[in-house]
Every structure is written in structure tokens, then in C-alpha cells.
Amino acid sequence: MSYLTSLQSLTIEGCPQLKQRCEKENGEDWDKISHIPYLYIS
């Protein structure tokens, strides 16, 4: 994901493990997606 610097939106649905990893500020992978302007994680 670090190579996707111009990615503008990301949707993550129906994947509890990925949702947990991408949790805002506390998630293991938050630093990898925090630059994306439009995030939808449910």
C-alpha cells in the first residue's frame, strides 16, 4: 500500500480482521492508509 500514494478512496467492508488492523490511530496498519482522503471502513 505504500506505493499507492495517489489513492483517493478506500472501502473496506465485511472483513473484521482488516477492519481491526486499519482502526484509526490504533490499528496496526493505520499508518499505511492514513494519507487516503476518503476512507470507509465498516
PDB file of all heavy atoms in Angstrom:
ATOM      1  N   MET A   1       0.812  -1.192   0.000  1.00  0.00           N
ATOM      2  CA  MET A   1       0.000   0.000   0.000  1.00  0.00           C
ATOM      3  C   MET A   1       0.857   1.258   0.000  1.00  0.00           C
ATOM      4  O   MET A   1       0.379   2.301  -0.386  1.00  0.00           O
ATOM      5  CB  MET A   1      -0.919   0.011   1.209  1.00  0.00           C
ATOM      6  CG  MET A   1      -1.991  -1.018   1.151  1.00  0.00           C
ATOM      7  SD  MET A   1      -3.560  -0.305   0.807  1.00  0.00           S
ATOM      8  CE  MET A   1      -4.389  -0.587   2.327  1.00  0.00           C
ATOM      9  N   SER A   2       2.062   1.186   0.422  1.00  0.00           N
ATOM     10  CA  SER A   2       2.894   2.385   0.490  1.00  0.00           C
ATOM     11  C   SER A   2       3.174   2.963  -0.894  1.00  0.00           C
ATOM     12  O   SER A   2       3.520   4.134  -1.017  1.00  0.00           O
ATOM     13  CB  SER A   2       4.205   2.076   1.203  1.00  0.00           C
ATOM     14  OG  SER A   2       4.927   1.092   0.501  1.00  0.00           O
ATOM     15  N   TYR A   3       3.009   2.184  -1.949  1.00  0.00           N
ATOM     16  CA  TYR A   3       3.238   2.662  -3.308  1.00  0.00           C
ATOM     17  C   TYR A   3       2.009   3.332  -3.903  1.00  0.00           C
ATOM     18  O   TYR A   3       2.076   3.914  -4.969  1.00  0.00           O
ATOM     19  CB  TYR A   3       3.678   1.513  -4.215  1.00  0.00           C
ATOM     20  CG  TYR A   3       4.954   0.880  -3.769  1.00  0.00           C
ATOM     21  CD1 TYR A   3       4.967  -0.376  -3.190  1.00  0.00           C
ATOM     22  CD2 TYR A   3       6.159   1.560  -3.902  1.00  0.00           C
ATOM     23  CE1 TYR A   3       6.153  -0.952  -2.771  1.00  0.00           C
ATOM     24  CE2 TYR A   3       7.347   0.990  -3.482  1.00  0.00           C
ATOM     25  CZ  TYR A   3       7.335  -0.263  -2.917  1.00  0.00           C
ATOM     26  OH  TYR A   3       8.512  -0.824  -2.503  1.00  0.00           O
ATOM     27  N   LEU A   4       0.887   3.268  -3.206  1.00  0.00           N
ATOM     28  CA  LEU A   4      -0.359   3.837  -3.717  1.00  0.00           C
ATOM     29  C   LEU A   4      -0.545   5.262  -3.182  1.00  0.00           C
ATOM     30  O   LEU A   4      -1.557   5.599  -2.582  1.00  0.00           O
ATOM     31  CB  LEU A   4      -1.545   2.952  -3.310  1.00  0.00           C
ATOM     32  CG  LEU A   4      -1.479   1.507  -3.797  1.00  0.00           C
ATOM     33  CD1 LEU A   4      -2.637   0.701  -3.239  1.00  0.00           C
ATOM     34  CD2 LEU A   4      -1.462   1.437  -5.308  1.00  0.00           C
ATOM     35  N   THR A   5       0.400   6.112  -3.439  1.00  0.00           N
ATOM     36  CA  THR A   5       0.404   7.458  -2.864  1.00  0.00           C
ATOM     37  C   THR A   5      -0.677   8.377  -3.424  1.00  0.00           C
ATOM     38  O   THR A   5      -1.026   9.361  -2.788  1.00  0.00           O
ATOM     39  CB  THR A   5       1.777   8.115  -3.053  1.00  0.00           C
ATOM     40  OG1 THR A   5       2.094   8.112  -4.447  1.00  0.00           O
ATOM     41  CG2 THR A   5       2.842   7.353  -2.291  1.00  0.00           C
ATOM     42  N   SER A   6      -1.223   8.087  -4.591  1.00  0.00           N
ATOM     43  CA  SER A   6      -2.266   8.939  -5.154  1.00  0.00           C
ATOM     44  C   SER A   6      -3.668   8.347  -4.974  1.00  0.00           C
ATOM     45  O   SER A   6      -4.639   8.893  -5.507  1.00  0.00           O
ATOM     46  CB  SER A   6      -2.001   9.209  -6.632  1.00  0.00           C
ATOM     47  OG  SER A   6      -2.038   8.011  -7.372  1.00  0.00           O
ATOM     48  N   LEU A   7      -3.788   7.287  -4.205  1.00  0.00           N
ATOM     49  CA  LEU A   7      -5.093   6.677  -3.938  1.00  0.00           C
ATOM     50  C   LEU A   7      -5.971   7.687  -3.212  1.00  0.00           C
ATOM     51  O   LEU A   7      -5.560   8.291  -2.227  1.00  0.00           O
ATOM     52  CB  LEU A   7      -4.910   5.418  -3.088  1.00  0.00           C
ATOM     53  CG  LEU A   7      -6.135   4.543  -2.870  1.00  0.00           C
ATOM     54  CD1 LEU A   7      -6.589   3.928  -4.195  1.00  0.00           C
ATOM     55  CD2 LEU A   7      -5.813   3.430  -1.885  1.00  0.00           C
ATOM     56  N   GLN A   8      -7.196   7.897  -3.709  1.00  0.00           N
ATOM     57  CA  GLN A   8      -8.091   8.902  -3.148  1.00  0.00           C
ATOM     58  C   GLN A   8      -9.171   8.323  -2.251  1.00  0.00           C
ATOM     59  O   GLN A   8      -9.679   9.016  -1.369  1.00  0.00           O
ATOM     60  CB  GLN A   8      -8.748   9.696  -4.275  1.00  0.00           C
ATOM     61  CG  GLN A   8      -7.762  10.548  -5.044  1.00  0.00           C
ATOM     62  CD  GLN A   8      -7.172  11.642  -4.175  1.00  0.00           C
ATOM     63  OE1 GLN A   8      -7.891  12.423  -3.582  1.00  0.00           O
ATOM     64  NE2 GLN A   8      -5.857  11.674  -4.082  1.00  0.00           N
ATOM     65  N   SER A   9      -9.555   7.067  -2.465  1.00  0.00           N
ATOM     66  CA  SER A   9     -10.598   6.475  -1.630  1.00  0.00           C
ATOM     67  C   SER A   9     -10.341   4.982  -1.434  1.00  0.00           C
ATOM     68  O   SER A   9      -9.752   4.326  -2.296  1.00  0.00           O
ATOM     69  CB  SER A   9     -11.983   6.698  -2.234  1.00  0.00           C
ATOM     70  OG  SER A   9     -12.121   6.005  -3.443  1.00  0.00           O
ATOM     71  N   LEU A  10     -10.795   4.499  -0.290  1.00  0.00           N
ATOM     72  CA  LEU A  10     -10.646   3.086   0.052  1.00  0.00           C
ATOM     73  C   LEU A  10     -11.861   2.661   0.854  1.00  0.00           C
ATOM     74  O   LEU A  10     -12.258   3.337   1.804  1.00  0.00           O
ATOM     75  CB  LEU A  10      -9.375   2.860   0.876  1.00  0.00           C
ATOM     76  CG  LEU A  10      -9.132   1.439   1.379  1.00  0.00           C
ATOM     77  CD1 LEU A  10      -8.885   0.484   0.211  1.00  0.00           C
ATOM     78  CD2 LEU A  10      -7.955   1.413   2.336  1.00  0.00           C
ATOM     79  N   THR A  11     -12.470   1.552   0.455  1.00  0.00           N
ATOM     80  CA  THR A  11     -13.609   0.988   1.166  1.00  0.00           C
ATOM     81  C   THR A  11     -13.243  -0.413   1.630  1.00  0.00           C
ATOM     82  O   THR A  11     -12.766  -1.225   0.835  1.00  0.00           O
ATOM     83  CB  THR A  11     -14.852   0.909   0.251  1.00  0.00           C
ATOM     84  OG1 THR A  11     -15.177   2.232  -0.191  1.00  0.00           O
ATOM     85  CG2 THR A  11     -16.038   0.308   0.978  1.00  0.00           C
ATOM     86  N   ILE A  12     -13.462  -0.673   2.906  1.00  0.00           N
ATOM     87  CA  ILE A  12     -13.235  -1.995   3.483  1.00  0.00           C
ATOM     88  C   ILE A  12     -14.539  -2.406   4.151  1.00  0.00           C
ATOM     89  O   ILE A  12     -15.002  -1.744   5.075  1.00  0.00           O
ATOM     90  CB  ILE A  12     -12.087  -1.969   4.511  1.00  0.00           C
ATOM     91  CG1 ILE A  12     -10.775  -1.563   3.826  1.00  0.00           C
ATOM     92  CG2 ILE A  12     -11.954  -3.333   5.204  1.00  0.00           C
ATOM     93  CD1 ILE A  12      -9.631  -1.304   4.774  1.00  0.00           C
ATOM     94  N   GLU A  13     -15.132  -3.491   3.670  1.00  0.00           N
ATOM     95  CA  GLU A  13     -16.399  -3.971   4.209  1.00  0.00           C
ATOM     96  C   GLU A  13     -16.355  -5.477   4.411  1.00  0.00           C
ATOM     97  O   GLU A  13     -15.777  -6.193   3.595  1.00  0.00           O
ATOM     98  CB  GLU A  13     -17.552  -3.664   3.257  1.00  0.00           C
ATOM     99  CG  GLU A  13     -17.880  -2.213   3.111  1.00  0.00           C
ATOM    100  CD  GLU A  13     -19.067  -2.000   2.193  1.00  0.00           C
ATOM    101  OE1 GLU A  13     -18.899  -2.189   0.973  1.00  0.00           O
ATOM    102  OE2 GLU A  13     -20.136  -1.661   2.712  1.00  0.00           O
ATOM    103  N   GLY A  14     -16.973  -5.933   5.479  1.00  0.00           N
ATOM    104  CA  GLY A  14     -17.156  -7.358   5.697  1.00  0.00           C
ATOM    105  C   GLY A  14     -15.889  -8.127   6.010  1.00  0.00           C
ATOM    106  O   GLY A  14     -15.823  -9.325   5.743  1.00  0.00           O
ATOM    107  N   CYS A  15     -14.895  -7.478   6.550  1.00  0.00           N
ATOM    108  CA  CYS A  15     -13.646  -8.149   6.890  1.00  0.00           C
ATOM    109  C   CYS A  15     -13.197  -7.674   8.281  1.00  0.00           C
ATOM    110  O   CYS A  15     -12.437  -6.706   8.397  1.00  0.00           O
ATOM    111  CB  CYS A  15     -12.581  -7.852   5.839  1.00  0.00           C
ATOM    112  SG  CYS A  15     -11.082  -8.814   6.084  1.00  0.00           S
ATOM    113  N   PRO A  16     -13.672  -8.317   9.327  1.00  0.00           N
ATOM    114  CA  PRO A  16     -13.385  -7.875  10.695  1.00  0.00           C
ATOM    115  C   PRO A  16     -11.893  -7.774  11.020  1.00  0.00           C
ATOM    116  O   PRO A  16     -11.477  -6.850  11.720  1.00  0.00           O
ATOM    117  CB  PRO A  16     -14.053  -8.930  11.568  1.00  0.00           C
ATOM    118  CG  PRO A  16     -15.050  -9.592  10.698  1.00  0.00           C
ATOM    119  CD  PRO A  16     -14.528  -9.494   9.299  1.00  0.00           C
ATOM    120  N   GLN A  17     -11.095  -8.679  10.503  1.00  0.00           N
ATOM    121  CA  GLN A  17      -9.655  -8.643  10.796  1.00  0.00           C
ATOM    122  C   GLN A  17      -9.000  -7.414  10.171  1.00  0.00           C
ATOM    123  O   GLN A  17      -8.190  -6.739  10.805  1.00  0.00           O
ATOM    124  CB  GLN A  17      -8.971  -9.911  10.308  1.00  0.00           C
ATOM    125  CG  GLN A  17      -9.348 -11.132  11.121  1.00  0.00           C
ATOM    126  CD  GLN A  17      -8.732 -12.394  10.546  1.00  0.00           C
ATOM    127  OE1 GLN A  17      -8.602 -12.534   9.328  1.00  0.00           O
ATOM    128  NE2 GLN A  17      -8.374 -13.305  11.418  1.00  0.00           N
ATOM    129  N   LEU A  18      -9.358  -7.112   8.934  1.00  0.00           N
ATOM    130  CA  LEU A  18      -8.802  -5.939   8.268  1.00  0.00           C
ATOM    131  C   LEU A  18      -9.331  -4.661   8.906  1.00  0.00           C
ATOM    132  O   LEU A  18      -8.599  -3.681   9.058  1.00  0.00           O
ATOM    133  CB  LEU A  18      -9.130  -5.976   6.777  1.00  0.00           C
ATOM    134  CG  LEU A  18      -8.361  -5.031   5.868  1.00  0.00           C
ATOM    135  CD1 LEU A  18      -6.853  -5.144   6.090  1.00  0.00           C
ATOM    136  CD2 LEU A  18      -8.696  -5.304   4.424  1.00  0.00           C
ATOM    137  N   LYS A  19     -10.586  -4.669   9.308  1.00  0.00           N
ATOM    138  CA  LYS A  19     -11.172  -3.516   9.998  1.00  0.00           C
ATOM    139  C   LYS A  19     -10.379  -3.205  11.269  1.00  0.00           C
ATOM    140  O   LYS A  19     -10.058  -2.049  11.539  1.00  0.00           O
ATOM    141  CB  LYS A  19     -12.630  -3.794  10.344  1.00  0.00           C
ATOM    142  CG  LYS A  19     -13.309  -2.668  11.065  1.00  0.00           C
ATOM    143  CD  LYS A  19     -14.742  -3.007  11.401  1.00  0.00           C
ATOM    144  CE  LYS A  19     -15.391  -1.887  12.178  1.00  0.00           C
ATOM    145  NZ  LYS A  19     -16.773  -2.186  12.529  1.00  0.00           N
ATOM    146  N   GLN A  20     -10.042  -4.214  12.016  1.00  0.00           N
ATOM    147  CA  GLN A  20      -9.275  -4.040  13.250  1.00  0.00           C
ATOM    148  C   GLN A  20      -7.870  -3.514  12.942  1.00  0.00           C
ATOM    149  O   GLN A  20      -7.377  -2.613  13.608  1.00  0.00           O
ATOM    150  CB  GLN A  20      -9.183  -5.352  14.008  1.00  0.00           C
ATOM    151  CG  GLN A  20      -8.446  -5.245  15.318  1.00  0.00           C
ATOM    152  CD  GLN A  20      -8.374  -6.577  16.047  1.00  0.00           C
ATOM    153  OE1 GLN A  20      -8.861  -7.600  15.563  1.00  0.00           O
ATOM    154  NE2 GLN A  20      -7.783  -6.572  17.211  1.00  0.00           N
ATOM    155  N   ARG A  21      -7.231  -4.054  11.937  1.00  0.00           N
ATOM    156  CA  ARG A  21      -5.872  -3.634  11.579  1.00  0.00           C
ATOM    157  C   ARG A  21      -5.824  -2.190  11.094  1.00  0.00           C
ATOM    158  O   ARG A  21      -4.814  -1.514  11.246  1.00  0.00           O
ATOM    159  CB  ARG A  21      -5.296  -4.548  10.504  1.00  0.00           C
ATOM    160  CG  ARG A  21      -5.006  -5.954  10.983  1.00  0.00           C
ATOM    161  CD  ARG A  21      -4.434  -6.779   9.864  1.00  0.00           C
ATOM    162  NE  ARG A  21      -3.162  -6.251   9.411  1.00  0.00           N
ATOM    163  CZ  ARG A  21      -1.976  -6.732   9.748  1.00  0.00           C
ATOM    164  NH1 ARG A  21      -1.907  -7.783  10.543  1.00  0.00           N
ATOM    165  NH2 ARG A  21      -0.874  -6.188   9.292  1.00  0.00           N
ATOM    166  N   CYS A  22      -6.921  -1.711  10.504  1.00  0.00           N
ATOM    167  CA  CYS A  22      -6.961  -0.362   9.934  1.00  0.00           C
ATOM    168  C   CYS A  22      -7.681   0.639  10.833  1.00  0.00           C
ATOM    169  O   CYS A  22      -8.022   1.739  10.396  1.00  0.00           O
ATOM    170  CB  CYS A  22      -7.632  -0.412   8.567  1.00  0.00           C
ATOM    171  SG  CYS A  22      -6.673  -1.346   7.359  1.00  0.00           S
ATOM    172  N   GLU A  23      -7.909   0.281  12.067  1.00  0.00           N
ATOM    173  CA  GLU A  23      -8.590   1.163  13.020  1.00  0.00           C
ATOM    174  C   GLU A  23      -7.827   2.477  13.178  1.00  0.00           C
ATOM    175  O   GLU A  23      -6.601   2.493  13.317  1.00  0.00           O
ATOM    176  CB  GLU A  23      -8.696   0.451  14.366  1.00  0.00           C
ATOM    177  CG  GLU A  23      -9.538   1.158  15.374  1.00  0.00           C
ATOM    178  CD  GLU A  23      -9.682   0.328  16.630  1.00  0.00           C
ATOM    179  OE1 GLU A  23      -8.843   0.476  17.531  1.00  0.00           O
ATOM    180  OE2 GLU A  23     -10.621  -0.481  16.695  1.00  0.00           O
ATOM    181  N   LYS A  24      -8.564   3.569  13.159  1.00  0.00           N
ATOM    182  CA  LYS A  24      -7.958   4.903  13.214  1.00  0.00           C
ATOM    183  C   LYS A  24      -7.048   5.065  14.425  1.00  0.00           C
ATOM    184  O   LYS A  24      -7.447   4.800  15.552  1.00  0.00           O
ATOM    185  CB  LYS A  24      -9.045   5.976  13.238  1.00  0.00           C
ATOM    186  CG  LYS A  24      -8.513   7.370  13.097  1.00  0.00           C
ATOM    187  CD  LYS A  24      -9.634   8.368  12.972  1.00  0.00           C
ATOM    188  CE  LYS A  24      -9.069   9.742  12.713  1.00  0.00           C
ATOM    189  NZ  LYS A  24     -10.117  10.723  12.465  1.00  0.00           N
ATOM    190  N   GLU A  25      -5.821   5.456  14.164  1.00  0.00           N
ATOM    191  CA  GLU A  25      -4.767   5.779  15.133  1.00  0.00           C
ATOM    192  C   GLU A  25      -4.234   4.590  15.932  1.00  0.00           C
ATOM    193  O   GLU A  25      -3.097   4.611  16.348  1.00  0.00           O
ATOM    194  CB  GLU A  25      -5.208   6.905  16.058  1.00  0.00           C
ATOM    195  CG  GLU A  25      -5.454   8.197  15.323  1.00  0.00           C
ATOM    196  CD  GLU A  25      -5.897   9.317  16.219  1.00  0.00           C
ATOM    197  OE1 GLU A  25      -5.792   9.198  17.444  1.00  0.00           O
ATOM    198  OE2 GLU A  25      -6.364  10.331  15.680  1.00  0.00           O
ATOM    199  N   ASN A  26      -5.031   3.562  16.163  1.00  0.00           N
ATOM    200  CA  ASN A  26      -4.586   2.422  16.977  1.00  0.00           C
ATOM    201  C   ASN A  26      -4.290   1.168  16.171  1.00  0.00           C
ATOM    202  O   ASN A  26      -3.649   0.250  16.672  1.00  0.00           O
ATOM    203  CB  ASN A  26      -5.635   2.074  18.041  1.00  0.00           C
ATOM    204  CG  ASN A  26      -5.834   3.200  19.019  1.00  0.00           C
ATOM    205  OD1 ASN A  26      -4.890   3.873  19.408  1.00  0.00           O
ATOM    206  ND2 ASN A  26      -7.070   3.428  19.407  1.00  0.00           N
ATOM    207  N   GLY A  27      -4.784   1.104  14.959  1.00  0.00           N
ATOM    208  CA  GLY A  27      -4.633  -0.097  14.147  1.00  0.00           C
ATOM    209  C   GLY A  27      -3.205  -0.319  13.674  1.00  0.00           C
ATOM    210  O   GLY A  27      -2.456   0.626  13.421  1.00  0.00           O
ATOM    211  N   GLU A  28      -2.870  -1.574  13.554  1.00  0.00           N
ATOM    212  CA  GLU A  28      -1.539  -1.990  13.121  1.00  0.00           C
ATOM    213  C   GLU A  28      -1.156  -1.416  11.745  1.00  0.00           C
ATOM    214  O   GLU A  28       0.005  -1.125  11.483  1.00  0.00           O
ATOM    215  CB  GLU A  28      -1.527  -3.521  13.070  1.00  0.00           C
ATOM    216  CG  GLU A  28      -0.197  -4.164  12.903  1.00  0.00           C
ATOM    217  CD  GLU A  28      -0.309  -5.685  12.990  1.00  0.00           C
ATOM    218  OE1 GLU A  28      -1.219  -6.189  13.668  1.00  0.00           O
ATOM    219  OE2 GLU A  28       0.520  -6.343  12.360  1.00  0.00           O
ATOM    220  N   ASP A  29      -2.145  -1.229  10.874  1.00  0.00           N
ATOM    221  CA  ASP A  29      -1.886  -0.737   9.520  1.00  0.00           C
ATOM    222  C   ASP A  29      -2.385   0.689   9.281  1.00  0.00           C
ATOM    223  O   ASP A  29      -2.376   1.163   8.148  1.00  0.00           O
ATOM    224  CB  ASP A  29      -2.521  -1.678   8.492  1.00  0.00           C
ATOM    225  CG  ASP A  29      -1.835  -3.025   8.450  1.00  0.00           C
ATOM    226  OD1 ASP A  29      -0.607  -3.066   8.634  1.00  0.00           O
ATOM    227  OD2 ASP A  29      -2.524  -4.033   8.238  1.00  0.00           O
ATOM    228  N   TRP A  30      -2.816   1.384  10.318  1.00  0.00           N
ATOM    229  CA  TRP A  30      -3.345   2.730  10.153  1.00  0.00           C
ATOM    230  C   TRP A  30      -2.343   3.656   9.459  1.00  0.00           C
ATOM    231  O   TRP A  30      -2.712   4.435   8.589  1.00  0.00           O
ATOM    232  CB  TRP A  30      -3.775   3.320  11.489  1.00  0.00           C
ATOM    233  CG  TRP A  30      -4.165   4.754  11.387  1.00  0.00           C
ATOM    234  CD1 TRP A  30      -3.511   5.826  11.904  1.00  0.00           C
ATOM    235  CD2 TRP A  30      -5.306   5.287  10.693  1.00  0.00           C
ATOM    236  NE1 TRP A  30      -4.169   6.988  11.576  1.00  0.00           N
ATOM    237  CE2 TRP A  30      -5.273   6.685  10.832  1.00  0.00           C
ATOM    238  CE3 TRP A  30      -6.343   4.720   9.971  1.00  0.00           C
ATOM    239  CZ2 TRP A  30      -6.238   7.508  10.269  1.00  0.00           C
ATOM    240  CZ3 TRP A  30      -7.303   5.548   9.409  1.00  0.00           C
ATOM    241  CH2 TRP A  30      -7.244   6.925   9.566  1.00  0.00           C
ATOM    242  N   ASP A  31      -1.100   3.561   9.813  1.00  0.00           N
ATOM    243  CA  ASP A  31      -0.084   4.430   9.216  1.00  0.00           C
ATOM    244  C   ASP A  31       0.048   4.219   7.705  1.00  0.00           C
ATOM    245  O   ASP A  31       0.484   5.112   6.988  1.00  0.00           O
ATOM    246  CB  ASP A  31       1.266   4.249   9.901  1.00  0.00           C
ATOM    247  CG  ASP A  31       1.823   2.845   9.764  1.00  0.00           C
ATOM    248  OD1 ASP A  31       1.040   1.877   9.802  1.00  0.00           O
ATOM    249  OD2 ASP A  31       3.053   2.718   9.643  1.00  0.00           O
ATOM    250  N   LYS A  32      -0.377   3.070   7.220  1.00  0.00           N
ATOM    251  CA  LYS A  32      -0.282   2.764   5.792  1.00  0.00           C
ATOM    252  C   LYS A  32      -1.438   3.355   4.989  1.00  0.00           C
ATOM    253  O   LYS A  32      -1.324   3.501   3.773  1.00  0.00           O
ATOM    254  CB  LYS A  32      -0.244   1.251   5.579  1.00  0.00           C
ATOM    255  CG  LYS A  32       0.985   0.611   6.190  1.00  0.00           C
ATOM    256  CD  LYS A  32       0.927  -0.877   6.067  1.00  0.00           C
ATOM    257  CE  LYS A  32       2.123  -1.494   6.775  1.00  0.00           C
ATOM    258  NZ  LYS A  32       1.989  -2.941   6.875  1.00  0.00           N
ATOM    259  N   ILE A  33      -2.540   3.677   5.655  1.00  0.00           N
ATOM    260  CA  ILE A  33      -3.711   4.178   4.927  1.00  0.00           C
ATOM    261  C   ILE A  33      -4.148   5.568   5.377  1.00  0.00           C
ATOM    262  O   ILE A  33      -5.054   6.146   4.792  1.00  0.00           O
ATOM    263  CB  ILE A  33      -4.902   3.204   5.047  1.00  0.00           C
ATOM    264  CG1 ILE A  33      -5.361   3.073   6.487  1.00  0.00           C
ATOM    265  CG2 ILE A  33      -4.567   1.854   4.441  1.00  0.00           C
ATOM    266  CD1 ILE A  33      -6.711   2.402   6.652  1.00  0.00           C
ATOM    267  N   SER A  34      -3.538   6.108   6.383  1.00  0.00           N
ATOM    268  CA  SER A  34      -3.990   7.384   6.946  1.00  0.00           C
ATOM    269  C   SER A  34      -3.905   8.552   5.965  1.00  0.00           C
ATOM    270  O   SER A  34      -4.586   9.551   6.149  1.00  0.00           O
ATOM    271  CB  SER A  34      -3.207   7.703   8.217  1.00  0.00           C
ATOM    272  OG  SER A  34      -1.833   7.841   7.931  1.00  0.00           O
ATOM    273  N   HIS A  35      -3.109   8.445   4.918  1.00  0.00           N
ATOM    274  CA  HIS A  35      -2.973   9.512   3.930  1.00  0.00           C
ATOM    275  C   HIS A  35      -4.126   9.547   2.922  1.00  0.00           C
ATOM    276  O   HIS A  35      -4.264  10.507   2.181  1.00  0.00           O
ATOM    277  CB  HIS A  35      -1.651   9.353   3.156  1.00  0.00           C
ATOM    278  CG  HIS A  35      -1.642   8.166   2.257  1.00  0.00           C
ATOM    279  ND1 HIS A  35      -1.424   6.886   2.737  1.00  0.00           N
ATOM    280  CD2 HIS A  35      -1.858   8.051   0.919  1.00  0.00           C
ATOM    281  CE1 HIS A  35      -1.479   6.046   1.714  1.00  0.00           C
ATOM    282  NE2 HIS A  35      -1.749   6.720   0.603  1.00  0.00           N
ATOM    283  N   ILE A  36      -4.982   8.534   2.908  1.00  0.00           N
ATOM    284  CA  ILE A  36      -6.071   8.441   1.935  1.00  0.00           C
ATOM    285  C   ILE A  36      -7.213   9.359   2.375  1.00  0.00           C
ATOM    286  O   ILE A  36      -7.732   9.212   3.484  1.00  0.00           O
ATOM    287  CB  ILE A  36      -6.560   6.982   1.800  1.00  0.00           C
ATOM    288  CG1 ILE A  36      -5.390   6.081   1.383  1.00  0.00           C
ATOM    289  CG2 ILE A  36      -7.710   6.890   0.800  1.00  0.00           C
ATOM    290  CD1 ILE A  36      -5.690   4.609   1.453  1.00  0.00           C
ATOM    291  N   PRO A  37      -7.605  10.305   1.537  1.00  0.00           N
ATOM    292  CA  PRO A  37      -8.611  11.292   1.924  1.00  0.00           C
ATOM    293  C   PRO A  37      -9.999  10.704   2.270  1.00  0.00           C
ATOM    294  O   PRO A  37     -10.656  11.183   3.187  1.00  0.00           O
ATOM    295  CB  PRO A  37      -8.730  12.215   0.710  1.00  0.00           C
ATOM    296  CG  PRO A  37      -7.516  11.980  -0.097  1.00  0.00           C
ATOM    297  CD  PRO A  37      -7.073  10.586   0.203  1.00  0.00           C
ATOM    298  N   TYR A  38     -10.451   9.723   1.523  1.00  0.00           N
ATOM    299  CA  TYR A  38     -11.790   9.172   1.727  1.00  0.00           C
ATOM    300  C   TYR A  38     -11.693   7.702   2.116  1.00  0.00           C
ATOM    301  O   TYR A  38     -11.473   6.847   1.255  1.00  0.00           O
ATOM    302  CB  TYR A  38     -12.644   9.344   0.465  1.00  0.00           C
ATOM    303  CG  TYR A  38     -12.768  10.783   0.047  1.00  0.00           C
ATOM    304  CD1 TYR A  38     -12.003  11.299  -0.980  1.00  0.00           C
ATOM    305  CD2 TYR A  38     -13.639  11.640   0.722  1.00  0.00           C
ATOM    306  CE1 TYR A  38     -12.101  12.628  -1.347  1.00  0.00           C
ATOM    307  CE2 TYR A  38     -13.743  12.966   0.363  1.00  0.00           C
ATOM    308  CZ  TYR A  38     -12.976  13.466  -0.668  1.00  0.00           C
ATOM    309  OH  TYR A  38     -13.059  14.775  -1.026  1.00  0.00           O
ATOM    310  N   LEU A  39     -11.892   7.441   3.399  1.00  0.00           N
ATOM    311  CA  LEU A  39     -11.843   6.070   3.918  1.00  0.00           C
ATOM    312  C   LEU A  39     -13.218   5.676   4.434  1.00  0.00           C
ATOM    313  O   LEU A  39     -13.869   6.452   5.139  1.00  0.00           O
ATOM    314  CB  LEU A  39     -10.855   5.973   5.091  1.00  0.00           C
ATOM    315  CG  LEU A  39      -9.390   6.075   4.761  1.00  0.00           C
ATOM    316  CD1 LEU A  39      -8.576   6.189   6.052  1.00  0.00           C
ATOM    317  CD2 LEU A  39      -8.936   4.879   3.965  1.00  0.00           C
ATOM    318  N   TYR A  40     -13.648   4.489   4.071  1.00  0.00           N
ATOM    319  CA  TYR A  40     -14.896   3.941   4.606  1.00  0.00           C
ATOM    320  C   TYR A  40     -14.573   2.537   5.089  1.00  0.00           C
ATOM    321  O   TYR A  40     -14.240   1.660   4.279  1.00  0.00           O
ATOM    322  CB  TYR A  40     -15.996   3.902   3.541  1.00  0.00           C
ATOM    323  CG  TYR A  40     -17.276   3.296   4.047  1.00  0.00           C
ATOM    324  CD1 TYR A  40     -18.097   3.993   4.926  1.00  0.00           C
ATOM    325  CD2 TYR A  40     -17.630   2.013   3.683  1.00  0.00           C
ATOM    326  CE1 TYR A  40     -19.251   3.430   5.418  1.00  0.00           C
ATOM    327  CE2 TYR A  40     -18.794   1.448   4.162  1.00  0.00           C
ATOM    328  CZ  TYR A  40     -19.611   2.157   5.030  1.00  0.00           C
ATOM    329  OH  TYR A  40     -20.744   1.585   5.521  1.00  0.00           O
ATOM    330  N   ILE A  41     -14.640   2.340   6.393  1.00  0.00           N
ATOM    331  CA  ILE A  41     -14.326   1.041   6.972  1.00  0.00           C
ATOM    332  C   ILE A  41     -15.490   0.618   7.848  1.00  0.00           C
ATOM    333  O   ILE A  41     -15.844   1.310   8.807  1.00  0.00           O
ATOM    334  CB  ILE A  41     -13.019   1.108   7.806  1.00  0.00           C
ATOM    335  CG1 ILE A  41     -11.864   1.613   6.943  1.00  0.00           C
ATOM    336  CG2 ILE A  41     -12.699  -0.252   8.405  1.00  0.00           C
ATOM    337  CD1 ILE A  41     -10.590   1.924   7.695  1.00  0.00           C
ATOM    338  N   SER A  42     -16.105  -0.508   7.507  1.00  0.00           N
ATOM    339  CA  SER A  42     -17.231  -0.985   8.307  1.00  0.00           C
ATOM    340  C   SER A  42     -17.175  -2.476   8.494  1.00  0.00           C
ATOM    341  O   SER A  42     -16.478  -3.181   7.838  1.00  0.00           O
ATOM    342  CB  SER A  42     -18.552  -0.618   7.637  1.00  0.00           C
ATOM    343  OG  SER A  42     -18.726  -1.330   6.442  1.00  0.00           O
TER     344      SER A  42
END
